[in-house]
């Protein structure tokens, strides 16, 4: 059950990070720091 919750939480964070990056609210480095994603994950969000 915890794994399902963790996956849902990560999906939600990714959606928020993607929107914030697209809107120019946060830099890639800030997104890495605040959302706990790897730089590669954040860079791929920027390309979407």
PAMAR-450860 format. One line per field, with one value per atom (N, C-alpha, C): residue number from 1; chain; x, y, z. Coordinates in steps of 0.05 Angstrom, whole numbers, plus 5000, padded with zeros to 4 digits. Each point is the difference from the previous one (the first is absolute). Layout:
! PAMAR-450860
n	c(NUM/...);
chain	c(A/...);
X	c(X/...);
Y	c(Y/...);
Z	c(Z/...);
This chain:
! PAMAR-450860
n	c(1/1/1/2/2/2/3/3/3/4/4/4/5/5/5/6/6/6/7/7/7/8/8/8/9/9/9/10/10/10/11/11/11/12/12/12/13/13/13/14/14/14/15/15/15/16/16/16/17/17/17/18/18/18/19/19/19/20/20/20/21/21/21/22/22/22/23/23/23/24/24/24/25/25/25/26/26/26/27/27/27/28/28/28/29/29/29/30/30/30/31/31/31/32/32/32/33/33/33/34/34/34/35/35/35/36/36/36/37/37/37/38/38/38/39/39/39/40/40/40/41/41/41/42/42/42/43/43/43/44/44/44/45/45/45/46/46/46/47/47/47/48/48/48);
chain	c(A/A/A/A/A/A/A/A/A/A/A/A/A/A/A/A/A/A/A/A/A/A/A/A/A/A/A/A/A/A/A/A/A/A/A/A/A/A/A/A/A/A/A/A/A/A/A/A/A/A/A/A/A/A/A/A/A/A/A/A/A/A/A/A/A/A/A/A/A/A/A/A/A/A/A/A/A/A/A/A/A/A/A/A/A/A/A/A/A/A/A/A/A/A/A/A/A/A/A/A/A/A/A/A/A/A/A/A/A/A/A/A/A/A/A/A/A/A/A/A/A/A/A/A/A/A/A/A/A/A/A/A/A/A/A/A/A/A/A/A/A/A/A/A);
X	c(5017/4983/5017/5022/5017/5013/5007/5012/4981/4974/4980/4998/4999/4999/5024/5024/5025/4999/4991/4998/4981/4977/4981/5011/5014/5012/5021/5016/5021/4988/4978/4986/4990/4988/4990/5022/5023/5022/5011/5001/5010/4981/4974/4981/5004/5004/5004/5026/5021/5027/4999/4986/4998/4987/4978/4986/5017/5014/5016/5024/5012/5022/4990/4977/4989/4992/4991/4992/5024/5024/5023/5001/4985/4998/5025/5011/5024/5020/5025/5022/5002/5015/5004/5013/5020/5015/4982/4982/4982/4980/4991/4981/5013/5025/5015/5000/5007/5003/4973/4979/4975/4983/5001/4983/5013/5026/5015/5002/4999/5003/5029/5008/5027/5000/5024/5003/4989/5005/4991/4969/4987/4971/4989/5013/4991/5004/5023/5005/4980/4992/4980/4973/4994/4975/4999/5023/5002/4995/5008/4997/4971/4984/4973/4982);
Y	c(4976/5024/5025/5000/5023/5006/4979/5004/5014/4993/5013/5029/5006/5028/5016/4988/5013/5006/4981/5004/5023/5000/5021/5028/5001/5024/5010/4982/5008/5010/4987/5009/5029/5005/5027/5020/4994/5018/5005/4980/5003/5019/4997/5018/5029/5005/5027/5011/4984/5008/5007/4984/5005/5026/5006/5025/5024/4997/5022/5006/4979/5004/5013/4990/5012/5029/5007/5028/5018/4988/5015/5008/4987/5006/4991/4976/4990/4992/5001/4991/4970/4988/4971/4992/5015/4994/5001/5020/5003/4977/4992/4977/4975/4995/4977/5001/5023/5002/4997/5014/5000/4975/4988/4978/4973/5000/4975/4983/5013/4985/5002/4982/5002/5022/5010/5020/4989/4975/4988/5000/4993/5001/5028/5019/5028/5010/4993/5008/4987/4976/4987/5013/5010/5014/5026/5013/5026/4995/4977/4995/4992/4991/4991/5024);
Z	c(5000/5000/5000/5015/5001/4973/4985/4974/4981/5001/4983/5007/5026/5009/4991/5003/4992/4970/4984/4971/4993/5013/4995/5008/5022/5009/4981/4990/4981/4974/4990/4976/5004/5023/5006/5000/5013/5000/4973/4983/4973/4984/5003/4987/5008/5026/5010/4990/5002/4990/4971/4984/4971/4994/5014/4997/5008/5023/5010/4981/4989/4981/4975/4990/4975/5003/5024/5005/5008/5003/5007/5029/5017/5028/5015/4991/5013/4979/5007/4982/5003/4981/5002/5026/5008/5024/5025/5000/5023/5000/4977/4998/5010/4994/5010/5030/5011/5029/5015/4990/5014/4996/4976/4994/5003/5006/5004/4975/4977/4975/4991/4982/4989/4979/4993/4979/4974/4994/4975/4999/5023/5001/4995/5012/4997/4972/4988/4972/4981/5005/4983/5003/5024/5005/4983/4999/4985/4970/4990/4971/4993/5020/4994/4995);
